[in-house]
Amino acid sequence: MPRTNDSVVTEFILLGLTERPELQPLLFVLFLVVYLVTLVGNLGMVVLIRLDSRLHKPMYFFLTNLAFVDLCYTSNATPQMLTNFLSEKKTITFAGCFTQCYIFIALLLTEFYMLAAMAYDRYVAICNPLRYSVKMSRRVCICLATFPYVYGFSDGLFQAILTFRLTFCRSNVINHFYCADPPLIRLSCSDTYVKERAMLISASFNLSSSLTIILVSYVFIIAAILQIKSAEGRHKAFSTCGSHMLAVTLFYGTLFCMYVRPPTDKTVEESKMIAIFYTFANPVLNPLIYSLRNKDVKRALNSVLRRRVVTKMAVPPLANKP
């Protein structure tokens, strides 16, 4: 819908993944199932860690926060996306679009540094195990977990304000399934130089700094593991890091080409495909990665399930009244 230069945009239209109507019901079912699995997986992880005292350790404290971030991340856009699959009117208000864009950027940055905090935790556990309880005290853990939220939501607000200070007069149709930066910049008829440079600097800095923390941590971790003489000891040490390394690979592997290029029609289309992966695939896979590859989590899950079975069996059936 073309707009004149003096018109004011009060709402946007989200084109979504496809404009083919015959695919909308199928996509609705597919993403609804993925969303429900994501909710169950991440909420289940949080509840399991809370219920089992053996998981009340720094590693699982950060894992709880990661599950919470993933849950919020996928919940930010999925309800609107599912509604649009079944609706002819695929609009979102200006304020709603700002909020969605802001939360996406903020949670993305939060996950960067939450994964970095988890890498530091593994570094201390493996490289300095005798002082682990001192270096990763409750106060330290709370500080390490709080920083990603504070920084992520601060920088996210700055980036979102820069985006929505632009003048949108060419169109109000967003070629995406949520209010993302690249397609919004394409709609602007004002100078986008400052926003594009700020987005590039933020993406480059946060990707490189968080990944540097992770890589440096793992350099020391691998060096420490290689000094362990027994094969069993090396395997045990590697197993405590395997889940995190896989999660980091999946997360960062989908993001390097997301915000580091000036937005064009081609990159907007590519960003939709990348966004599907880190909006849906990462949040649904993380609980599986950390449960299937983690003996403590599997042991805690079995323990909780056994307690529920025993509790049900211990409750006597209600006697029928004569």
N, C-alpha and C positions, 0 to 999 in steps of 0.2 A: 504494500500500500504506500505509494509515494506521498510525500508530505512537502508542504511549502516551507520556505525558510522561516516564516514567522509563526508556524504552528508549534504547539507544545505537545510533546509526547507524554501521555498519561498512562499508557499501557503498552505492552509489547506482545507480539504473537510469536509463539515458539513453534517452529516447523517440526521439531522432533527428529526422529531417526529416519522416517520415510513418509512420503506423502501418498503412498499407495494404500487406499482404504482397505483392500482385502487382506493386508498384512497386519492391520491394527489389532484385531482380536487375538491373533496368534502371539504377537509381541506382548500384548497385555498379559496373557497367561504366563508366558515365559518369564517376564521380568517380575511378575507377582510371585511366582514360585521362588525365583532367586532372592527376592527381597525377604520373603518369609523365612527362607533358610538362613539368610544373613542375620535376621533378628534373633532366631532361635540359637544360632551358633554363638554370636557375640554376647547375647544376654546370658546364655548358658555358661559361657566361659567366666563372666563376671560373677554369677551366682555360685558357681563351683568353687572359685577361688575364695569367696567369702565364707563358704560353708566348711571347707576343709582347712583345719589349722596348720596342716603340713605345708600348705601353699602360701602361708603368710610370710613370704620372703620378698626381698627387694625385686628379684626377677619377676615374680608374679604380680607384684604391685604395679610395675610398669606395664605388664601384659594386660592388666585390668584397664589401665588408662588407654592403651592401644585399642582394646576392644571397644571402649566407650567412644573413642574418636571415630573408629570405623563405623560404628552404629549411627552416630550423628551424621557422618559424612554421607552415607548412602541414604539416610532418611531426609536429607536436605532437599533432594531433587526427585526421589522416587515417587512419593505420593502425587506430586504435580504431573509427573511423567505418565503415571498410570491413569490419572484422570483424563489427560489429553488424548490417550489412546482411544477412549470411548466417547470423546466429546468433539463436536464440530467446532466449538469455540475454544481455541487453544491459546487463550490470553493470560497474561500475568500483569498485575499492576506495576507501576513504576517503583513504588516502595517495596513491593514483593520481589521484584527483580533485583533491586539493590541489596536487599537482605540475603537473597539466595547467592548472589555473586560474592558478597562479603563473607558469608559463612563458608562457602567453598574454598576461597583463598585462605581464610584463617585456619580451617581444619587441615588443609593441605600442608601449610607451614608447620602446624602443630605436630603432624605426623612425622615430618622431616626430623625434628629435634627429639621427638619421643623415641624414634628408632635409634638416634644417636645416643640418647641417655641409656637405652638398653644395651648398646654396644659397650659403653663405658662400664656399666654394671658387670658385664661378662669379663671385661678386661681386669677389673679389680678382683673378681672371684677367682680367676685363673692365675693371674700374675702376682697377686698379693693376698693369698687366701687366709693367712694368719691374722691380717688386719682388716679382713672383709667386713666384719660386724661393726668395726669402728668407722671405717671409711664410708660405708653405706648404712649409716645410722638412719633412724626414722626421719630426723630433721633433714639430713642430706637428700634422702629419697624424695621427700615432699618438695624441697627446693628444685631438684632436678626435674620433677614432674610438673611443677608449676610454671617454670620458665617457658616451656614450649607453648602453653596456653596464652600466657601474657604476651610473649613476643608475636606469636601467630596471629592473635586477634588484634594486636596493635598495627602490625604491618599490613594485615588484611584490610583493616579499616582505611588505612592510608591509600592502598591500591584501589579499593572500591570507590573512595571519594574522587580520586583522580579520574576514574572511568566515568562516573556519573556527573562530573562537572563538564563533560563534553556535551556539545550540542548535537542532538539527534534529529535531523531534518530530512535525510534521504528516504528513510523507511522506518517502520517500527517492527519489521519482521526479522526475528533472530533465527539464523540458520543453525540451530542447535536444540538439544532437548532440555537445556537449562540455561540460565543467564551467565554465559561465560565471557571472559574478557575479549578474546580475539574477534568473535562475531559482532560484539557490541562496538568495538573500535571501527569495524568495517561500516557501521551505520552512521558514524559521525561525519558531519560536514565541517567541523572545526579542526584546528590544528591538533594532531594527535602525537606530535613529536615527543612532548614531555611524558605523556602516558606510556608510549612505546619504550622510551629509554628507561623509565622507572620500572616498568614491567621486566625488561631485559636485565637490568641491574639486580632487581630483587630475586628473579628466578636464578640468575647465574650465581649470585652470592649465597643464597640459601641452599641451592643444590650442592655447590662446591664445598661450603663450610660444613654442612651436616655430613656429607659423604666423606670429607676429609677426616672428621672425628671418627667415623665408623671404620674407615680404612686404616688409620693409624692405630686404632684400638686392636684391630685384627692382625696387624703386623706384629704387635707385641704379644698377642694371644698365640699366634702360630709359632713365634719364636719360643715362647714358654712351653708350648705343647711338645715341640720337637726335642726339648731337653728332657722330657719324661722318658725314662728308660723302658718301662714296660709297655707293651702294645695295648694291654687292657686299659692302662691309665691314659694313654693317648686317645684311645677310642672313647673313653668316658668323657674326657675333656672336650673332644670335638663334638660329641653328641649334645652337650649343653649349649653349643653355639649353632648347631646345624639349622634349627628351626628359624632362628633370627637371621642367619645368612640367606636362607631361601626367601624369607619375607622381604628382606632388603633388596635382593635381586629382582624380585617381581615388582616391587614398588618403584624403585629407581629406573628400572629398565623401561617402564612405560612413560616416564616423565621427561627424559632429556630433550625430546623434540617437541614438548608441549608448549612451553612459553619462551623458548630461546630464539624464536624466529619471528620476524615481522609478519603480522597476519595477512594472508592473501586468501583468495577463494579456495585454493588447493589446500593450504594449511588448515583452514577452518573445517573442511571436510575430513581431513586427517585427524584433527583434534577431536572430532566427534567419536571416531573409532577408538582413539586412545582413551578418551574420557569414559567410554563404556567399560573399558578394562579396569581402570583404577577406581571407578565409582562402584562397580558391581563385582568384578572378579576378585580384586584384592580383599575387600571386606568379607566376602563369602569364603575365600580360601584361607585367610589367616587363622581362624579358629581350627580348621582342619590341620593346617601345618603345625600349630602349636600343641594340638592334642594327639595326633597320630604319631608325631615324632618325639613326644615327650613322655617318658615313663612315669614321672610324678603326676602329670595330669591324667594319664590313663589309670593310674592306680587310685587317684582321688575319685575319678568318675566311677570306677568299679565299686569303690567303698560306699559312695553315696547311693548307688543303685542297689547294693546289697542291703544297706540300712533300710531303704524304702520297702524292699521285699520282706525283710524280717519284720518290720513294723506292721505291714499288712497281715502277715501270717500270725502275728502275736495277738492281733485284735480279734476276740472271739465273735462269732456271728450272733446277731440278735436272735434271741429265742422267740419262737412264734407263741403268741399268747393263745391260751386255750379258748 
